């Protein structure tokens, strides 16, 4: 209802939506979604590489 929307923080909602979209895009990368890498450092590097591919206009 309208009264519940008045107390909603729209800026926080917008940021949350962007984060959810980023995770949805990250799940498109098979290695990141299934976590093929066993070591933490390798997995962090694959997530960073996937983020680079997402943010660069290729």
PDBQT receptor file of N, H, CA, C and O in Angstrom, charges set to zero:
ATOM      1  N   UNK A   1       0.832  -1.183   0.000  1.00  0.00    +0.000 N 
ATOM      2  CA  UNK A   1       0.000   0.000   0.000  1.00  0.00    +0.000 C 
ATOM      3  C   UNK A   1       0.875   1.243   0.000  1.00  0.00    +0.000 C 
ATOM      4  O   UNK A   1       2.098   1.169   0.120  1.00  0.00    +0.000 OA
ATOM      5  N   UNK A   2       0.231   2.362  -0.135  1.00  0.00    +0.000 N 
ATOM      6  H   UNK A   2      -0.762   2.423  -0.232  1.00  0.00    +0.000 HD
ATOM      7  CA  UNK A   2       0.973   3.613  -0.252  1.00  0.00    +0.000 C 
ATOM      8  C   UNK A   2       1.669   3.994   1.049  1.00  0.00    +0.000 C 
ATOM      9  O   UNK A   2       2.764   4.554   1.013  1.00  0.00    +0.000 OA
ATOM     10  N   UNK A   3       1.070   3.708   2.177  1.00  0.00    +0.000 N 
ATOM     11  H   UNK A   3       0.180   3.252   2.205  1.00  0.00    +0.000 HD
ATOM     12  CA  UNK A   3       1.682   4.099   3.447  1.00  0.00    +0.000 C 
ATOM     13  C   UNK A   3       2.987   3.342   3.698  1.00  0.00    +0.000 C 
ATOM     14  O   UNK A   3       3.896   3.882   4.330  1.00  0.00    +0.000 OA
ATOM     15  N   UNK A   4       3.096   2.110   3.218  1.00  0.00    +0.000 N 
ATOM     16  H   UNK A   4       2.358   1.671   2.705  1.00  0.00    +0.000 HD
ATOM     17  CA  UNK A   4       4.343   1.367   3.412  1.00  0.00    +0.000 C 
ATOM     18  C   UNK A   4       5.439   1.863   2.475  1.00  0.00    +0.000 C 
ATOM     19  O   UNK A   4       6.621   1.732   2.793  1.00  0.00    +0.000 OA
ATOM     20  N   UNK A   5       5.075   2.428   1.329  1.00  0.00    +0.000 N 
ATOM     21  H   UNK A   5       4.115   2.535   1.070  1.00  0.00    +0.000 HD
ATOM     22  CA  UNK A   5       6.062   2.958   0.393  1.00  0.00    +0.000 C 
ATOM     23  C   UNK A   5       6.649   4.280   0.855  1.00  0.00    +0.000 C 
ATOM     24  O   UNK A   5       7.742   4.648   0.425  1.00  0.00    +0.000 OA
ATOM     25  N   UNK A   6       5.955   4.997   1.714  1.00  0.00    +0.000 N 
ATOM     26  H   UNK A   6       5.067   4.698   2.063  1.00  0.00    +0.000 HD
ATOM     27  CA  UNK A   6       6.447   6.292   2.172  1.00  0.00    +0.000 C 
ATOM     28  C   UNK A   6       7.697   6.142   3.023  1.00  0.00    +0.000 C 
ATOM     29  O   UNK A   6       8.551   7.029   3.022  1.00  0.00    +0.000 OA
ATOM     30  N   UNK A   7       7.820   5.047   3.742  1.00  0.00    +0.000 N 
ATOM     31  H   UNK A   7       7.126   4.327   3.743  1.00  0.00    +0.000 HD
ATOM     32  CA  UNK A   7       8.951   4.840   4.637  1.00  0.00    +0.000 C 
ATOM     33  C   UNK A   7      10.078   4.047   3.974  1.00  0.00    +0.000 C 
ATOM     34  O   UNK A   7      11.052   3.674   4.628  1.00  0.00    +0.000 OA
ATOM     35  N   UNK A   8       9.940   3.799   2.692  1.00  0.00    +0.000 N 
ATOM     36  H   UNK A   8       9.149   4.103   2.160  1.00  0.00    +0.000 HD
ATOM     37  CA  UNK A   8      10.941   3.003   1.987  1.00  0.00    +0.000 C 
ATOM     38  C   UNK A   8      12.108   3.882   1.562  1.00  0.00    +0.000 C 
ATOM     39  O   UNK A   8      11.910   4.992   1.068  1.00  0.00    +0.000 OA
ATOM     40  N   UNK A   9      13.322   3.385   1.755  1.00  0.00    +0.000 N 
ATOM     41  H   UNK A   9      13.484   2.484   2.156  1.00  0.00    +0.000 HD
ATOM     42  CA  UNK A   9      14.517   4.102   1.343  1.00  0.00    +0.000 C 
ATOM     43  C   UNK A   9      14.809   3.732  -0.114  1.00  0.00    +0.000 C 
ATOM     44  O   UNK A   9      15.360   2.666  -0.390  1.00  0.00    +0.000 OA
ATOM     45  N   UNK A  10      14.440   4.608  -1.030  1.00  0.00    +0.000 N 
ATOM     46  H   UNK A  10      13.992   5.473  -0.806  1.00  0.00    +0.000 HD
ATOM     47  CA  UNK A  10      14.552   4.299  -2.452  1.00  0.00    +0.000 C 
ATOM     48  C   UNK A  10      16.002   4.235  -2.916  1.00  0.00    +0.000 C 
ATOM     49  O   UNK A  10      16.321   3.471  -3.826  1.00  0.00    +0.000 OA
ATOM     50  N   UNK A  11      16.878   5.018  -2.311  1.00  0.00    +0.000 N 
ATOM     51  H   UNK A  11      16.618   5.639  -1.571  1.00  0.00    +0.000 HD
ATOM     52  CA  UNK A  11      18.293   4.952  -2.679  1.00  0.00    +0.000 C 
ATOM     53  C   UNK A  11      18.869   3.586  -2.322  1.00  0.00    +0.000 C 
ATOM     54  O   UNK A  11      19.589   2.989  -3.123  1.00  0.00    +0.000 OA
ATOM     55  N   UNK A  12      18.562   3.095  -1.141  1.00  0.00    +0.000 N 
ATOM     56  H   UNK A  12      17.978   3.580  -0.491  1.00  0.00    +0.000 HD
ATOM     57  CA  UNK A  12      19.033   1.781  -0.723  1.00  0.00    +0.000 C 
ATOM     58  C   UNK A  12      18.455   0.688  -1.620  1.00  0.00    +0.000 C 
ATOM     59  O   UNK A  12      19.153  -0.272  -1.948  1.00  0.00    +0.000 OA
ATOM     60  N   UNK A  13      17.211   0.819  -2.015  1.00  0.00    +0.000 N 
ATOM     61  H   UNK A  13      16.644   1.599  -1.749  1.00  0.00    +0.000 HD
ATOM     62  CA  UNK A  13      16.572  -0.141  -2.907  1.00  0.00    +0.000 C 
ATOM     63  C   UNK A  13      17.274  -0.158  -4.260  1.00  0.00    +0.000 C 
ATOM     64  O   UNK A  13      17.473  -1.224  -4.841  1.00  0.00    +0.000 OA
ATOM     65  N   UNK A  14      17.649   1.010  -4.762  1.00  0.00    +0.000 N 
ATOM     66  H   UNK A  14      17.488   1.876  -4.289  1.00  0.00    +0.000 HD
ATOM     67  CA  UNK A  14      18.326   1.109  -6.055  1.00  0.00    +0.000 C 
ATOM     68  C   UNK A  14      19.689   0.428  -6.004  1.00  0.00    +0.000 C 
ATOM     69  O   UNK A  14      20.058  -0.292  -6.932  1.00  0.00    +0.000 OA
ATOM     70  N   UNK A  15      20.439   0.652  -4.926  1.00  0.00    +0.000 N 
ATOM     71  H   UNK A  15      20.140   1.237  -4.172  1.00  0.00    +0.000 HD
ATOM     72  CA  UNK A  15      21.751   0.029  -4.771  1.00  0.00    +0.000 C 
ATOM     73  C   UNK A  15      21.614  -1.489  -4.651  1.00  0.00    +0.000 C 
ATOM     74  O   UNK A  15      22.401  -2.236  -5.234  1.00  0.00    +0.000 OA
ATOM     75  N   UNK A  16      20.616  -1.941  -3.898  1.00  0.00    +0.000 N 
ATOM     76  H   UNK A  16      19.977  -1.335  -3.425  1.00  0.00    +0.000 HD
ATOM     77  CA  UNK A  16      20.387  -3.378  -3.740  1.00  0.00    +0.000 C 
ATOM     78  C   UNK A  16      20.068  -4.029  -5.086  1.00  0.00    +0.000 C 
ATOM     79  O   UNK A  16      20.525  -5.135  -5.374  1.00  0.00    +0.000 OA
ATOM     80  N   UNK A  17      19.289  -3.337  -5.897  1.00  0.00    +0.000 N 
ATOM     81  H   UNK A  17      18.919  -2.439  -5.663  1.00  0.00    +0.000 HD
ATOM     82  CA  UNK A  17      18.939  -3.847  -7.219  1.00  0.00    +0.000 C 
ATOM     83  C   UNK A  17      20.187  -3.980  -8.096  1.00  0.00    +0.000 C 
ATOM     84  O   UNK A  17      20.323  -4.960  -8.829  1.00  0.00    +0.000 OA
ATOM     85  N   UNK A  18      21.090  -3.012  -8.029  1.00  0.00    +0.000 N 
ATOM     86  H   UNK A  18      20.979  -2.216  -7.434  1.00  0.00    +0.000 HD
ATOM     87  CA  UNK A  18      22.328  -3.075  -8.804  1.00  0.00    +0.000 C 
ATOM     88  C   UNK A  18      23.200  -4.248  -8.371  1.00  0.00    +0.000 C 
ATOM     89  O   UNK A  18      23.801  -4.920  -9.209  1.00  0.00    +0.000 OA
ATOM     90  N   UNK A  19      23.271  -4.492  -7.078  1.00  0.00    +0.000 N 
ATOM     91  H   UNK A  19      22.784  -3.946  -6.397  1.00  0.00    +0.000 HD
ATOM     92  CA  UNK A  19      24.073  -5.609  -6.566  1.00  0.00    +0.000 C 
ATOM     93  C   UNK A  19      23.469  -6.938  -7.009  1.00  0.00    +0.000 C 
ATOM     94  O   UNK A  19      24.200  -7.851  -7.393  1.00  0.00    +0.000 OA
ATOM     95  N   UNK A  20      22.155  -7.055  -6.961  1.00  0.00    +0.000 N 
ATOM     96  H   UNK A  20      21.561  -6.313  -6.650  1.00  0.00    +0.000 HD
ATOM     97  CA  UNK A  20      21.501  -8.285  -7.403  1.00  0.00    +0.000 C 
ATOM     98  C   UNK A  20      21.741  -8.525  -8.886  1.00  0.00    +0.000 C 
ATOM     99  O   UNK A  20      21.946  -9.665  -9.304  1.00  0.00    +0.000 OA
ATOM    100  N   UNK A  21      21.720  -7.464  -9.683  1.00  0.00    +0.000 N 
ATOM    101  H   UNK A  21      21.554  -6.538  -9.343  1.00  0.00    +0.000 HD
ATOM    102  CA  UNK A  21      21.986  -7.609 -11.108  1.00  0.00    +0.000 C 
ATOM    103  C   UNK A  21      23.423  -8.045 -11.367  1.00  0.00    +0.000 C 
ATOM    104  O   UNK A  21      23.679  -8.834 -12.276  1.00  0.00    +0.000 OA
ATOM    105  N   UNK A  22      24.360  -7.536 -10.572  1.00  0.00    +0.000 N 
ATOM    106  H   UNK A  22      24.152  -6.895  -9.833  1.00  0.00    +0.000 HD
ATOM    107  CA  UNK A  22      25.753  -7.943 -10.729  1.00  0.00    +0.000 C 
ATOM    108  C   UNK A  22      25.914  -9.430 -10.443  1.00  0.00    +0.000 C 
ATOM    109  O   UNK A  22      26.607 -10.127 -11.185  1.00  0.00    +0.000 OA
ATOM    110  N   UNK A  23      25.288  -9.924  -9.386  1.00  0.00    +0.000 N 
ATOM    111  H   UNK A  23      24.726  -9.358  -8.783  1.00  0.00    +0.000 HD
ATOM    112  CA  UNK A  23      25.390 -11.347  -9.076  1.00  0.00    +0.000 C 
ATOM    113  C   UNK A  23      24.723 -12.198 -10.153  1.00  0.00    +0.000 C 
ATOM    114  O   UNK A  23      25.184 -13.303 -10.439  1.00  0.00    +0.000 OA
ATOM    115  N   UNK A  24      23.660 -11.706 -10.744  1.00  0.00    +0.000 N 
ATOM    116  H   UNK A  24      23.285 -10.808 -10.512  1.00  0.00    +0.000 HD
ATOM    117  CA  UNK A  24      23.019 -12.440 -11.836  1.00  0.00    +0.000 C 
ATOM    118  C   UNK A  24      23.946 -12.522 -13.043  1.00  0.00    +0.000 C 
ATOM    119  O   UNK A  24      24.019 -13.559 -13.702  1.00  0.00    +0.000 OA
ATOM    120  N   UNK A  25      24.653 -11.435 -13.333  1.00  0.00    +0.000 N 
ATOM    121  H   UNK A  25      24.593 -10.593 -12.797  1.00  0.00    +0.000 HD
ATOM    122  CA  UNK A  25      25.611 -11.443 -14.445  1.00  0.00    +0.000 C 
ATOM    123  C   UNK A  25      26.807 -12.335 -14.131  1.00  0.00    +0.000 C 
ATOM    124  O   UNK A  25      27.329 -13.002 -15.024  1.00  0.00    +0.000 OA
ATOM    125  N   UNK A  26      27.248 -12.357 -12.873  1.00  0.00    +0.000 N 
ATOM    126  H   UNK A  26      26.824 -11.816 -12.147  1.00  0.00    +0.000 HD
ATOM    127  CA  UNK A  26      28.378 -13.212 -12.491  1.00  0.00    +0.000 C 
ATOM    128  C   UNK A  26      28.032 -14.690 -12.639  1.00  0.00    +0.000 C 
ATOM    129  O   UNK A  26      28.901 -15.500 -12.959  1.00  0.00    +0.000 OA
ATOM    130  N   UNK A  27      26.780 -15.043 -12.410  1.00  0.00    +0.000 N 
ATOM    131  H   UNK A  27      26.073 -14.384 -12.150  1.00  0.00    +0.000 HD
ATOM    132  CA  UNK A  27      26.372 -16.441 -12.509  1.00  0.00    +0.000 C 
ATOM    133  C   UNK A  27      26.386 -16.950 -13.943  1.00  0.00    +0.000 C 
ATOM    134  O   UNK A  27      26.292 -18.156 -14.170  1.00  0.00    +0.000 OA
ATOM    135  N   UNK A  28      26.502 -16.049 -14.912  1.00  0.00    +0.000 N 
ATOM    136  H   UNK A  28      26.578 -15.069 -14.727  1.00  0.00    +0.000 HD
ATOM    137  CA  UNK A  28      26.606 -16.464 -16.305  1.00  0.00    +0.000 C 
ATOM    138  C   UNK A  28      27.970 -17.093 -16.595  1.00  0.00    +0.000 C 
ATOM    139  O   UNK A  28      28.116 -17.844 -17.559  1.00  0.00    +0.000 OA
ATOM    140  N   UNK A  29      28.954 -16.790 -15.773  1.00  0.00    +0.000 N 
ATOM    141  H   UNK A  29      28.835 -16.179 -14.990  1.00  0.00    +0.000 HD
ATOM    142  CA  UNK A  29      30.276 -17.373 -15.930  1.00  0.00    +0.000 C 
ATOM    143  C   UNK A  29      30.296 -18.711 -15.199  1.00  0.00    +0.000 C 
ATOM    144  O   UNK A  29      30.135 -18.771 -13.981  1.00  0.00    +0.000 OA
ATOM    145  N   UNK A  30      30.493 -19.768 -15.953  1.00  0.00    +0.000 N 
ATOM    146  H   UNK A  30      30.624 -19.719 -16.943  1.00  0.00    +0.000 HD
ATOM    147  CA  UNK A  30      30.352 -21.114 -15.409  1.00  0.00    +0.000 C 
ATOM    148  C   UNK A  30      31.339 -21.400 -14.281  1.00  0.00    +0.000 C 
ATOM    149  O   UNK A  30      30.973 -22.012 -13.278  1.00  0.00    +0.000 OA
ATOM    150  N   UNK A  31      32.565 -20.967 -14.438  1.00  0.00    +0.000 N 
ATOM    151  H   UNK A  31      32.862 -20.470 -15.253  1.00  0.00    +0.000 HD
ATOM    152  CA  UNK A  31      33.577 -21.225 -13.418  1.00  0.00    +0.000 C 
ATOM    153  C   UNK A  31      33.287 -20.524 -12.110  1.00  0.00    +0.000 C 
ATOM    154  O   UNK A  31      33.621 -21.028 -11.038  1.00  0.00    +0.000 OA
ATOM    155  N   UNK A  32      32.667 -19.362 -12.197  1.00  0.00    +0.000 N 
ATOM    156  H   UNK A  32      32.396 -18.952 -13.068  1.00  0.00    +0.000 HD
ATOM    157  CA  UNK A  32      32.325 -18.615 -10.985  1.00  0.00    +0.000 C 
ATOM    158  C   UNK A  32      31.086 -19.219 -10.332  1.00  0.00    +0.000 C 
ATOM    159  O   UNK A  32      31.024 -19.353  -9.109  1.00  0.00    +0.000 OA
ATOM    160  N   UNK A  33      30.103 -19.580 -11.150  1.00  0.00    +0.000 N 
ATOM    161  H   UNK A  33      30.153 -19.471 -12.143  1.00  0.00    +0.000 HD
ATOM    162  CA  UNK A  33      28.845 -20.094 -10.606  1.00  0.00    +0.000 C 
ATOM    163  C   UNK A  33      29.032 -21.443  -9.909  1.00  0.00    +0.000 C 
ATOM    164  O   UNK A  33      28.389 -21.711  -8.894  1.00  0.00    +0.000 OA
ATOM    165  N   UNK A  34      29.906 -22.287 -10.448  1.00  0.00    +0.000 N 
ATOM    166  H   UNK A  34      30.428 -22.069 -11.272  1.00  0.00    +0.000 HD
ATOM    167  CA  UNK A  34      30.076 -23.617  -9.866  1.00  0.00    +0.000 C 
ATOM    168  C   UNK A  34      31.306 -23.728  -8.981  1.00  0.00    +0.000 C 
ATOM    169  O   UNK A  34      31.520 -24.758  -8.342  1.00  0.00    +0.000 OA
ATOM    170  N   UNK A  35      32.111 -22.686  -8.937  1.00  0.00    +0.000 N 
ATOM    171  H   UNK A  35      31.938 -21.849  -9.456  1.00  0.00    +0.000 HD
ATOM    172  CA  UNK A  35      33.342 -22.617  -8.146  1.00  0.00    +0.000 C 
ATOM    173  C   UNK A  35      34.248 -23.814  -8.423  1.00  0.00    +0.000 C 
ATOM    174  O   UNK A  35      34.468 -24.670  -7.566  1.00  0.00    +0.000 OA
ATOM    175  N   UNK A  36      34.763 -23.843  -9.643  1.00  0.00    +0.000 N 
ATOM    176  H   UNK A  36      34.584 -23.148 -10.339  1.00  0.00    +0.000 HD
ATOM    177  CA  UNK A  36      35.697 -24.897 -10.033  1.00  0.00    +0.000 C 
ATOM    178  C   UNK A  36      37.014 -24.795  -9.278  1.00  0.00    +0.000 C 
ATOM    179  O   UNK A  36      37.633 -25.814  -8.973  1.00  0.00    +0.000 OA
ATOM    180  N   UNK A  37      37.447 -23.581  -8.974  1.00  0.00    +0.000 N 
ATOM    181  H   UNK A  37      36.944 -22.753  -9.222  1.00  0.00    +0.000 HD
ATOM    182  CA  UNK A  37      38.731 -23.392  -8.302  1.00  0.00    +0.000 C 
ATOM    183  C   UNK A  37      38.642 -23.857  -6.854  1.00  0.00    +0.000 C 
ATOM    184  O   UNK A  37      37.682 -23.545  -6.150  1.00  0.00    +0.000 OA
ATOM    185  N   UNK A  38      39.640 -24.598  -6.423  1.00  0.00    +0.000 N 
ATOM    186  H   UNK A  38      40.420 -24.851  -6.996  1.00  0.00    +0.000 HD
ATOM    187  CA  UNK A  38      39.631 -25.110  -5.056  1.00  0.00    +0.000 C 
ATOM    188  C   UNK A  38      40.256 -24.137  -4.076  1.00  0.00    +0.000 C 
ATOM    189  O   UNK A  38      39.865 -24.085  -2.911  1.00  0.00    +0.000 OA
ATOM    190  N   UNK A  39      41.228 -23.367  -4.544  1.00  0.00    +0.000 N 
ATOM    191  H   UNK A  39      41.546 -23.409  -5.491  1.00  0.00    +0.000 HD
ATOM    192  CA  UNK A  39      41.893 -22.421  -3.659  1.00  0.00    +0.000 C 
ATOM    193  C   UNK A  39      41.150 -21.089  -3.635  1.00  0.00    +0.000 C 
ATOM    194  O   UNK A  39      40.613 -20.645  -4.650  1.00  0.00    +0.000 OA
ATOM    195  N   UNK A  40      41.127 -20.470  -2.477  1.00  0.00    +0.000 N 
ATOM    196  H   UNK A  40      41.563 -20.831  -1.653  1.00  0.00    +0.000 HD
ATOM    197  CA  UNK A  40      40.416 -19.209  -2.295  1.00  0.00    +0.000 C 
ATOM    198  C   UNK A  40      40.977 -18.119  -3.203  1.00  0.00    +0.000 C 
ATOM    199  O   UNK A  40      40.221 -17.365  -3.816  1.00  0.00    +0.000 OA
ATOM    200  N   UNK A  41      42.300 -18.039  -3.288  1.00  0.00    +0.000 N 
ATOM    201  H   UNK A  41      42.914 -18.652  -2.790  1.00  0.00    +0.000 HD
ATOM    202  CA  UNK A  41      42.931 -16.995  -4.093  1.00  0.00    +0.000 C 
ATOM    203  C   UNK A  41      42.586 -17.157  -5.573  1.00  0.00    +0.000 C 
ATOM    204  O   UNK A  41      42.335 -16.165  -6.258  1.00  0.00    +0.000 OA
ATOM    205  N   UNK A  42      42.571 -18.384  -6.070  1.00  0.00    +0.000 N 
ATOM    206  H   UNK A  42      42.775 -19.189  -5.513  1.00  0.00    +0.000 HD
ATOM    207  CA  UNK A  42      42.221 -18.612  -7.470  1.00  0.00    +0.000 C 
ATOM    208  C   UNK A  42      40.765 -18.238  -7.740  1.00  0.00    +0.000 C 
ATOM    209  O   UNK A  42      40.449 -17.673  -8.787  1.00  0.00    +0.000 OA
ATOM    210  N   UNK A  43      39.883 -18.555  -6.797  1.00  0.00    +0.000 N 
ATOM    211  H   UNK A  43      40.140 -19.014  -5.946  1.00  0.00    +0.000 HD
ATOM    212  CA  UNK A  43      38.472 -18.212  -6.972  1.00  0.00    +0.000 C 
ATOM    213  C   UNK A  43      38.275 -16.699  -6.958  1.00  0.00    +0.000 C 
ATOM    214  O   UNK A  43      37.513 -16.163  -7.763  1.00  0.00    +0.000 OA
ATOM    215  N   UNK A  44      38.960 -16.009  -6.047  1.00  0.00    +0.000 N 
ATOM    216  H   UNK A  44      39.580 -16.444  -5.393  1.00  0.00    +0.000 HD
ATOM    217  CA  UNK A  44      38.860 -14.548  -6.003  1.00  0.00    +0.000 C 
ATOM    218  C   UNK A  44      39.360 -13.933  -7.302  1.00  0.00    +0.000 C 
ATOM    219  O   UNK A  44      38.786 -12.961  -7.791  1.00  0.00    +0.000 OA
ATOM    220  N   UNK A  45      40.420 -14.491  -7.860  1.00  0.00    +0.000 N 
ATOM    221  H   UNK A  45      40.887 -15.281  -7.463  1.00  0.00    +0.000 HD
ATOM    222  CA  UNK A  45      40.943 -13.979  -9.120  1.00  0.00    +0.000 C 
ATOM    223  C   UNK A  45      39.979 -14.227 -10.274  1.00  0.00    +0.000 C 
ATOM    224  O   UNK A  45      39.851 -13.382 -11.161  1.00  0.00    +0.000 OA
ATOM    225  N   UNK A  46      39.299 -15.372 -10.277  1.00  0.00    +0.000 N 
ATOM    226  H   UNK A  46      39.403 -16.058  -9.557  1.00  0.00    +0.000 HD
ATOM    227  CA  UNK A  46      38.337 -15.638 -11.344  1.00  0.00    +0.000 C 
ATOM    228  C   UNK A  46      37.115 -14.731 -11.221  1.00  0.00    +0.000 C 
ATOM    229  O   UNK A  46      36.545 -14.327 -12.234  1.00  0.00    +0.000 OA
ATOM    230  N   UNK A  47      36.707 -14.408  -9.997  1.00  0.00    +0.000 N 
ATOM    231  H   UNK A  47      37.170 -14.736  -9.174  1.00  0.00    +0.000 HD
ATOM    232  CA  UNK A  47      35.604 -13.456  -9.808  1.00  0.00    +0.000 C 
ATOM    233  C   UNK A  47      36.028 -12.070 -10.283  1.00  0.00    +0.000 C 
ATOM    234  O   UNK A  47      35.249 -11.372 -10.932  1.00  0.00    +0.000 OA
ATOM    235  N   UNK A  48      37.253 -11.671  -9.965  1.00  0.00    +0.000 N 
ATOM    236  H   UNK A  48      37.886 -12.238  -9.439  1.00  0.00    +0.000 HD
ATOM    237  CA  UNK A  48      37.755 -10.369 -10.410  1.00  0.00    +0.000 C 
ATOM    238  C   UNK A  48      37.827 -10.309 -11.929  1.00  0.00    +0.000 C 
ATOM    239  O   UNK A  48      37.474  -9.289 -12.523  1.00  0.00    +0.000 OA
ATOM    240  N   UNK A  49      38.275 -11.379 -12.563  1.00  0.00    +0.000 N 
ATOM    241  H   UNK A  49      38.562 -12.207 -12.081  1.00  0.00    +0.000 HD
ATOM    242  CA  UNK A  49      38.351 -11.420 -14.018  1.00  0.00    +0.000 C 
ATOM    243  C   UNK A  49      36.959 -11.358 -14.644  1.00  0.00    +0.000 C 
ATOM    244  O   UNK A  49      36.764 -10.683 -15.655  1.00  0.00    +0.000 OA
ATOM    245  N   UNK A  50      35.998 -12.054 -14.054  1.00  0.00    +0.000 N 
ATOM    246  H   UNK A  50      36.156 -12.602 -13.233  1.00  0.00    +0.000 HD
ATOM    247  CA  UNK A  50      34.625 -12.003 -14.555  1.00  0.00    +0.000 C 
ATOM    248  C   UNK A  50      34.061 -10.591 -14.419  1.00  0.00    +0.000 C 
ATOM    249  O   UNK A  50      33.353 -10.123 -15.311  1.00  0.00    +0.000 OA
ATOM    250  N   UNK A  51      34.365  -9.909 -13.318  1.00  0.00    +0.000 N 
ATOM    251  H   UNK A  51      34.940 -10.289 -12.594  1.00  0.00    +0.000 HD
ATOM    252  CA  UNK A  51      33.903  -8.526 -13.140  1.00  0.00    +0.000 C 
ATOM    253  C   UNK A  51      34.518  -7.605 -14.181  1.00  0.00    +0.000 C 
ATOM    254  O   UNK A  51      33.855  -6.693 -14.676  1.00  0.00    +0.000 OA
ATOM    255  N   UNK A  52      35.776  -7.839 -14.514  1.00  0.00    +0.000 N 
ATOM    256  H   UNK A  52      36.314  -8.580 -14.112  1.00  0.00    +0.000 HD
ATOM    257  CA  UNK A  52      36.417  -7.027 -15.556  1.00  0.00    +0.000 C 
ATOM    258  C   UNK A  52      35.708  -7.223 -16.884  1.00  0.00    +0.000 C 
ATOM    259  O   UNK A  52      35.461  -6.254 -17.603  1.00  0.00    +0.000 OA
ATOM    260  N   UNK A  53      35.376  -8.469 -17.220  1.00  0.00    +0.000 N 
ATOM    261  H   UNK A  53      35.576  -9.255 -16.636  1.00  0.00    +0.000 HD
ATOM    262  CA  UNK A  53      34.662  -8.724 -18.467  1.00  0.00    +0.000 C 
ATOM    263  C   UNK A  53      33.276  -8.096 -18.469  1.00  0.00    +0.000 C 
ATOM    264  O   UNK A  53      32.797  -7.661 -19.516  1.00  0.00    +0.000 OA
ATOM    265  N   UNK A  54      32.633  -8.043 -17.322  1.00  0.00    +0.000 N 
ATOM    266  H   UNK A  54      33.022  -8.397 -16.472  1.00  0.00    +0.000 HD
ATOM    267  CA  UNK A  54      31.300  -7.438 -17.243  1.00  0.00    +0.000 C 
ATOM    268  C   UNK A  54      31.387  -5.931 -17.428  1.00  0.00    +0.000 C 
ATOM    269  O   UNK A  54      30.580  -5.350 -18.153  1.00  0.00    +0.000 OA
ATOM    270  N   UNK A  55      32.360  -5.287 -16.778  1.00  0.00    +0.000 N 
ATOM    271  H   UNK A  55      33.016  -5.759 -16.189  1.00  0.00    +0.000 HD
ATOM    272  CA  UNK A  55      32.421  -3.831 -16.769  1.00  0.00    +0.000 C 
ATOM    273  C   UNK A  55      33.074  -3.233 -18.007  1.00  0.00    +0.000 C 
ATOM    274  O   UNK A  55      32.832  -2.069 -18.327  1.00  0.00    +0.000 OA
ATOM    275  N   UNK A  56      33.895  -4.006 -18.708  1.00  0.00    +0.000 N 
ATOM    276  H   UNK A  56      34.091  -4.952 -18.448  1.00  0.00    +0.000 HD
ATOM    277  CA  UNK A  56      34.522  -3.481 -19.918  1.00  0.00    +0.000 C 
ATOM    278  C   UNK A  56      33.574  -3.633 -21.104  1.00  0.00    +0.000 C 
ATOM    279  O   UNK A  56      32.972  -4.691 -21.285  1.00  0.00    +0.000 OA
ATOM    280  N   UNK A  57      33.440  -2.605 -21.894  1.00  0.00    +0.000 N 
ATOM    281  H   UNK A  57      33.929  -1.746 -21.748  1.00  0.00    +0.000 HD
ATOM    282  CA  UNK A  57      32.571  -2.719 -23.081  1.00  0.00    +0.000 C 
ATOM    283  C   UNK A  57      33.309  -3.424 -24.219  1.00  0.00    +0.000 C 
ATOM    284  O   UNK A  57      33.998  -2.784 -25.013  1.00  0.00    +0.000 OA
ATOM    285  N   UNK A  58      33.160  -4.724 -24.291  1.00  0.00    +0.000 N 
ATOM    286  H   UNK A  58      32.599  -5.245 -23.646  1.00  0.00    +0.000 HD
ATOM    287  CA  UNK A  58      33.834  -5.492 -25.338  1.00  0.00    +0.000 C 
ATOM    288  C   UNK A  58      32.899  -5.821 -26.465  1.00  0.00    +0.000 C 
ATOM    289  O   UNK A  58      33.302  -6.465 -27.434  1.00  0.00    +0.000 OA
TER     290      UNK A  58
